[in-house]
Amino acid sequence: MTRYVVLLNFSKEGVGAIKSSVDRAREFKAAATKMGASVESQYWTLGEYDGVFVLSAPDEATAAALVLELGRRSSVRTTMLRAFDETEFKTIVEKVG
């Protein structure tokens, strides 16, 4: 599974519909499961970003489709970052000159 950290910002519409944010998050988690992915953790935050979640997906295309659909159907804008665990990053660093 490939892991991503996804940062969220509410749009104007998202702030207006803030009370349904938890329900929308549950719907996204269910949609991810149907596509063979999983939301490992999810948080609402204060500061530059309004939320963050960790998504594991079987491949990059699945992750991208889920996050694009989230942006299309939801009241958030997203930033998706590929995340590497310690073992993955060690393998990468070993390839550095």
Backbone as numpy.savetxt, mean C-alpha at the origin, in Angstrom:
# Nx Ny Nz CAx CAy CAz Cx Cy Cz
6.82 -13.58 -2.43 5.97 -12.39 -2.43 6.86 -11.15 -2.43
6.42 -10.16 -3.15 7.10 -8.88 -3.21 6.41 -7.93 -2.24
7.20 -7.16 -1.50 6.64 -6.29 -0.47 6.77 -4.82 -0.88
5.74 -4.05 -0.56 5.71 -2.63 -0.84 5.21 -1.87 0.39
5.75 -0.69 0.58 5.22 0.25 1.55 4.46 1.28 0.72
3.20 1.51 1.07 2.37 2.45 0.33 1.97 3.59 1.26
2.33 4.81 0.85 2.00 6.01 1.60 0.73 6.61 1.02
-0.13 7.11 1.88 -1.42 7.65 1.46 -1.61 9.09 1.90
-2.27 9.85 1.06 -2.76 11.19 1.42 -4.22 11.25 1.03
-5.05 11.75 1.94 -6.47 11.92 1.63 -6.63 13.05 0.62
-7.51 12.84 -0.33 -7.91 13.92 -1.22 -8.95 14.76 -0.48
-9.39 15.83 -1.10 -10.44 16.66 -0.50 -11.67 15.80 -0.22
-12.01 14.93 -1.18 -13.16 14.04 -1.01 -12.92 13.05 0.13
-11.70 12.59 0.26 -11.36 11.65 1.32 -11.50 12.25 2.71
-11.09 13.49 2.84 -11.26 14.17 4.13 -12.75 14.34 4.42
-13.51 14.66 3.38 -14.96 14.82 3.56 -15.66 13.53 3.94
-15.07 12.40 3.55 -15.67 11.10 3.85 -14.83 10.34 4.87
-14.19 11.07 5.77 -13.24 10.47 6.72 -13.87 9.37 7.56
-15.15 9.51 7.88 -15.80 8.52 8.75 -15.91 7.14 8.11
-15.80 7.06 6.80 -15.85 5.75 6.14 -14.46 5.22 5.79
-13.42 5.87 6.28 -12.05 5.46 5.97 -11.75 4.03 6.41
-12.19 3.65 7.59 -11.93 2.29 8.08 -12.64 1.27 7.20
-13.86 1.56 6.81 -14.60 0.65 5.93 -13.91 0.52 4.58
-13.43 1.62 4.01 -12.73 1.57 2.72 -11.45 0.75 2.85
-10.77 0.89 3.97 -9.54 0.12 4.19 -9.85 -1.38 4.26
-10.92 -1.74 4.91 -11.32 -3.16 4.98 -11.66 -3.70 3.59
-12.34 -2.88 2.80 -12.69 -3.29 1.43 -11.43 -3.50 0.60
-10.45 -2.62 0.76 -9.19 -2.78 0.02 -8.48 -4.06 0.45
-8.46 -4.32 1.74 -7.81 -5.53 2.24 -8.46 -6.78 1.65
-9.78 -6.79 1.56 -10.49 -7.92 0.97 -10.17 -8.05 -0.52
-10.11 -6.92 -1.23 -9.78 -6.94 -2.66 -8.36 -7.48 -2.87
-7.44 -7.10 -2.00 -6.06 -7.59 -2.10 -6.03 -9.10 -1.93
-6.76 -9.59 -0.95 -6.80 -11.03 -0.70 -7.34 -11.78 -1.91
-8.36 -11.25 -2.55 -8.94 -11.89 -3.74 -7.93 -11.98 -4.88
-6.97 -11.05 -4.92 -5.96 -11.05 -5.99 -4.68 -11.78 -5.58
-4.71 -12.47 -4.43 -3.55 -13.23 -3.99 -2.52 -12.42 -3.24
-2.87 -11.21 -2.85 -1.97 -10.32 -2.10 -2.46 -10.23 -0.66
-1.70 -9.54 0.17 -2.14 -9.34 1.55 -1.65 -8.00 2.07
-2.48 -7.39 2.89 -2.08 -6.17 3.59 -1.52 -6.65 4.92
-0.19 -6.51 5.08 0.48 -7.00 6.28 0.19 -6.13 7.49
0.16 -4.83 7.28 -0.14 -3.89 8.36 -0.66 -2.61 7.75
-1.39 -1.87 8.57 -2.04 -0.66 8.07 -2.18 0.33 9.22
-1.85 1.59 8.94 -1.89 2.62 9.99 -2.39 3.94 9.42
-3.11 4.66 10.22 -3.48 6.04 9.92 -2.47 6.88 10.66
-1.96 7.94 10.01 -0.86 8.70 10.58 -1.17 10.19 10.59
-0.37 10.91 11.34 -0.42 12.37 11.38 0.89 12.89 10.83
0.85 13.99 10.14 2.07 14.54 9.56 1.95 14.65 8.06
3.06 14.42 7.38 3.10 14.60 5.93 2.17 13.62 5.20
2.00 12.42 5.75 1.13 11.41 5.15 -0.01 11.09 6.10
-1.14 10.75 5.51 -2.34 10.44 6.30 -2.45 8.96 6.63
-1.69 8.13 5.95 -1.72 6.71 6.22 -0.60 5.98 5.54
-0.39 4.75 5.96 0.64 3.89 5.39 0.19 2.45 5.55
0.48 1.62 4.55 0.25 0.19 4.71 1.36 -0.57 4.02
1.55 -1.81 4.46 2.53 -2.70 3.87 1.75 -3.76 3.11
2.07 -3.88 1.83 1.38 -4.78 0.93 2.35 -5.84 0.43
1.96 -7.10 0.51 2.73 -8.19 -0.10 1.91 -8.72 -1.26
2.55 -8.84 -2.41 1.86 -9.29 -3.61 2.71 -10.34 -4.33
2.07 -11.22 -5.09 2.83 -12.26 -5.78 3.75 -11.72 -6.87
3.44 -10.52 -7.38 4.29 -9.93 -8.42 4.00 -8.42 -8.49
4.87 -7.74 -9.20 4.77 -6.29 -9.32 3.49 -5.84 -10.01
3.05 -6.59 -11.01 1.84 -6.21 -11.74 0.61 -6.25 -10.84
0.52 -7.26 -9.98 -0.60 -7.34 -9.05 -0.58 -6.18 -8.08
0.58 -5.89 -7.52 0.69 -4.77 -6.58 0.31 -3.46 -7.25
0.83 -3.24 -8.44 0.53 -1.99 -9.16 -0.96 -1.88 -9.47
-1.57 -2.97 -9.91 -2.99 -2.95 -10.22 -3.82 -2.63 -8.98
-3.48 -3.23 -7.85 -4.21 -2.96 -6.61 -4.09 -1.49 -6.20
-2.89 -0.96 -6.25 -2.68 0.41 -5.81 -3.29 1.40 -6.80
-3.21 1.11 -8.08 -3.87 1.97 -9.06 -5.39 1.97 -8.87
-5.94 0.80 -8.63 -7.38 0.70 -8.39 -7.77 1.44 -7.11
-6.93 1.35 -6.09 -7.19 2.10 -4.85 -7.27 3.59 -5.14
-6.33 4.10 -5.90 -6.34 5.51 -6.25 -7.53 5.89 -7.12
-7.91 5.00 -8.00 -9.03 5.28 -8.90 -10.37 5.29 -8.16
-10.57 4.36 -7.27 -11.86 4.19 -6.62 -11.97 4.90 -5.28
-10.88 5.31 -4.74 -10.88 5.78 -3.37 -10.69 7.29 -3.29
-10.53 7.73 -2.10 -10.36 9.16 -1.84 -8.94 9.45 -1.36
-7.98 8.75 -1.96 -6.59 8.93 -1.57 -5.69 9.03 -2.80
-4.53 9.62 -2.59 -3.44 9.59 -3.56 -2.37 8.70 -2.94
-1.66 7.96 -3.75 -0.71 6.98 -3.22 0.71 7.22 -3.72
1.65 6.74 -2.92 3.05 6.64 -3.31 3.48 5.23 -2.93
3.91 4.44 -3.92 4.26 3.04 -3.67 5.78 2.88 -3.70
6.32 2.27 -2.67 7.76 2.06 -2.54 8.05 0.56 -2.43
8.97 0.06 -3.23 9.39 -1.34 -3.12 10.18 -1.47 -1.83
9.86 -2.47 -1.03 10.54 -2.68 0.26 11.30 -4.00 0.23
12.48 -4.00 0.82 13.31 -5.20 0.87 13.53 -5.59 2.32
13.41 -6.88 2.63 13.74 -7.31 3.98 15.26 -7.46 4.08
15.74 -7.83 5.23 17.19 -7.89 5.47 17.90 -8.84 4.51
17.34 -10.01 4.29 17.96 -10.99 3.40 18.01 -10.48 1.97
16.91 -9.91 1.50 16.87 -9.37 0.14 17.89 -8.24 -0.03
17.96 -7.36 0.96 18.87 -6.22 0.84 20.32 -6.68 0.92
20.61 -7.68 1.74 21.97 -8.21 1.81 22.40 -8.74 0.46
21.53 -9.44 -0.24 21.82 -9.96 -1.58 22.13 -8.83 -2.55
21.36 -7.77 -2.46 21.59 -6.60 -3.32 22.94 -5.96 -3.03
23.23 -5.75 -1.76 24.47 -5.07 -1.36 25.69 -5.90 -1.76
25.56 -7.21 -1.71 26.69 -8.06 -2.10 27.07 -7.89 -3.56
26.16 -7.40 -4.37 26.41 -7.18 -5.80 27.04 -5.81 -6.08
27.11 -4.97 -5.07 27.69 -3.63 -5.23 29.21 -3.77 -5.28
29.80 -3.13 -6.31 31.23 -3.13 -6.57 32.05 -3.41 -5.40
